[in-house]
Amino acid sequence: AQTVTQSQPEMSVQEAETVTLSCTYDTSESDYYLFWYKQPPSRQMILVIRQEAYKQQNATENRFSVNFQKAAKSFSLKISDSQLGDAAMYFCAYKGASGGGADGLTFGKGTHLIIQP
Amino acid sequence: DTAVSQTPKYLVTQMGNDKSIKCEQNLGHDTMYWYKQDSKKFLKIMFSYNNKELIINETVPNRFSPKSPDKAHLNLHINSLELGDSAVYFCASSQTPGQASSTDTQYFGPGTRLTVL
């Protein structure tokens, strides 16, 4: 079974600084997808960024970028120029590509990101 | 327009009751999911369903049952509610990989907070 590990239960960063959230995963599959979701206090799950395992290029969405290391099974999220609105729980998630499309996401336990003004 | 909607957003009920949570998506997706988020914020897949198959997480009690009247709806029925069922339940949807414009990304509803007294 796949597992996703987020080793940082909580992180704190000063506004405008850069922070990196860690995520590692375990799988025997060669093709899969990785995601970062944000959950603010409103509890809505918001997609931040996604990465296909077959793509070597790291995904980027504005201030959010990932460092995808397939051999190391690592998928960290970097947030540049942190803003107060970035404060939230961040979840790393995995989805295999071989399950026919109906597989659910496997989530890590989350990292609570605090932004200090 | 809300992409994935759930009703109700809050549900408070007594132990032993039967209740339902409704989910609708207007994204034209063909796969829908139910997730449970416990008090420690851990998210776990309960069911995934498309027009071909229902995949049930083996840890889900058979008191929980998904019902899909059509492709845009996947409702969650819970019989004989127990204290441990208290959680936030999320519905999500995605398009099966291989279909046109599929990104295999799951989009989440706002969640339903269920409290069993």
Interface residues (C-beta under 8 A of the other chain):
Chain A: Y33 F35 Y37 Q39 S42 R43 Q44 M45 I46 L47 R50 M89 F91 K95 A97 G100 G101 A102 D103 G104 L105 T106 F107 K109 G110
Chain B: T31 Y33 Y35 K40 K41 F42 L43 K44 I45 M46 S48 Y49 N50 K52 E53 I55 N57 V88 F90 A92 S94 T96 P97 G98 T103 D104 T105 Q106 Y107 F108 P110 G111 R113
